[in-house]
Amino acid sequence: MIVKNEVELHQNSVDYVKEVFSMYTEVYDLNKHIKNPIIHIYPVEDTYDQNGELNGYIDALFFKMNIYDTENMTVYKSEKLHDGILPFDNLHVSQIKIFKDLSTMIVLRGKYTITDNHLAVDIYNIK
């Protein structure tokens, strides 16, 4: 079964998305310490492959993510597939929303180290 969600956007929303994304410069290395990051999660495929083999969490989808560094106005776009986010220490989550491009947006306050070396993304609070 394949299900695809689509949401019709008003032109004002389309313009807003373009404006927001154009403010950030793409970087190819994840900054070691990010203050007030915003994480966008984009679901891309099932954790079951074509042969029915499970390659990640059974209750999750694989996702790609973009990490916005709001202090340096940069964005890191992970090309890896992930199936979860593992928070270490206490995260100060300011907001969780569905962004206008259908990504799940997680807004954090504070300083963090984020690694995407594994299937799960690790987030460490720097105190």
C-alpha positions in Angstrom: 0.0 0.0 0.0 1.3 3.4 -0.9 -0.1 6.5 0.7 1.1 10.0 -0.2 -0.1 13.1 1.6 -0.3 16.4 -0.2 -1.5 19.7 1.1 -2.5 22.6 -1.1 -0.7 25.7 -0.2 -1.7 29.3 -0.7 0.7 31.4 -2.7 1.5 33.4 0.4 2.8 30.2 2.0 4.8 29.2 -1.0 6.4 32.6 -1.0 7.1 32.3 2.7 8.8 29.0 2.4 11.1 30.3 -0.4 12.0 33.4 1.6 12.8 31.4 4.8 15.0 28.8 3.0 16.8 31.5 0.9 18.1 33.1 4.2 20.3 30.0 4.9 23.6 29.0 3.3 24.1 25.2 2.9 27.1 23.7 4.6 28.5 20.2 4.1 29.9 19.6 7.5 27.7 19.6 10.6 28.7 22.4 13.0 30.0 20.8 16.3 28.0 23.2 18.5 24.7 24.7 17.4 22.8 27.3 19.4 19.0 27.2 19.0 18.9 24.7 16.2 15.8 23.9 14.1 15.6 20.4 12.8 13.3 19.5 9.8 12.5 15.9 9.4 11.4 14.6 6.0 10.0 11.0 5.8 11.2 9.2 2.7 10.6 5.4 2.9 9.5 2.5 5.0 12.0 0.7 7.3 10.9 -2.5 5.5 12.7 -3.1 2.2 11.1 -4.6 -1.0 11.8 -8.1 0.3 10.0 -7.5 3.6 13.3 -7.3 5.6 13.2 -4.8 8.5 16.2 -2.5 8.5 15.2 0.0 11.2 12.6 0.5 13.9 9.4 -1.3 13.1 7.2 1.6 14.2 9.1 4.3 12.2 9.8 5.5 8.7 13.2 6.4 7.4 13.7 10.1 7.2 16.3 12.7 6.0 16.8 15.8 8.0 18.0 19.4 7.7 19.6 21.1 10.6 19.3 24.9 10.7 21.9 26.8 12.6 20.0 30.0 13.4 23.0 31.8 14.8 25.2 31.3 11.8 22.3 31.2 9.2 23.5 27.9 7.8 21.8 24.6 7.0 23.2 21.1 7.0 21.3 18.6 4.9 21.9 15.0 5.9 21.9 12.6 3.0 21.7 9.6 5.3 18.6 7.7 6.2 17.6 7.8 9.9 14.9 6.1 11.8 14.9 7.9 15.1 16.2 10.8 17.3 17.9 9.9 20.6 18.1 12.8 23.0 20.8 12.7 25.6 20.5 14.9 28.6 17.5 17.3 28.7 16.5 19.0 25.5 14.7 22.2 25.7 12.1 21.8 23.0 10.5 25.1 22.2 8.1 23.9 19.5 7.2 21.0 17.3 5.2 21.8 14.2 4.4 20.6 10.7 6.2 23.1 8.5 4.7 24.4 5.2 6.9 21.9 3.2 5.3 19.0 5.2 8.5 18.4 7.3 8.2 17.9 11.0 10.0 20.9 12.6 11.6 20.7 16.0 12.8 23.9 17.5 15.3 23.6 20.3 16.6 26.3 22.7 20.1 26.1 24.0 23.4 24.8 22.7 23.6 21.3 21.3 25.9 18.8 19.6 24.0 16.8 16.9 25.5 13.7 15.2 24.1 11.8 12.3 26.6 9.0 12.2 24.1 6.2 12.8 20.5 5.2 11.9 19.4 7.2 14.9 20.4 10.9 15.3 22.0 11.7 18.6 21.4 15.1 20.3 23.5 16.2 23.2 22.7 19.2 25.4 25.9 21.3 26.0 25.5 22.8 29.5 
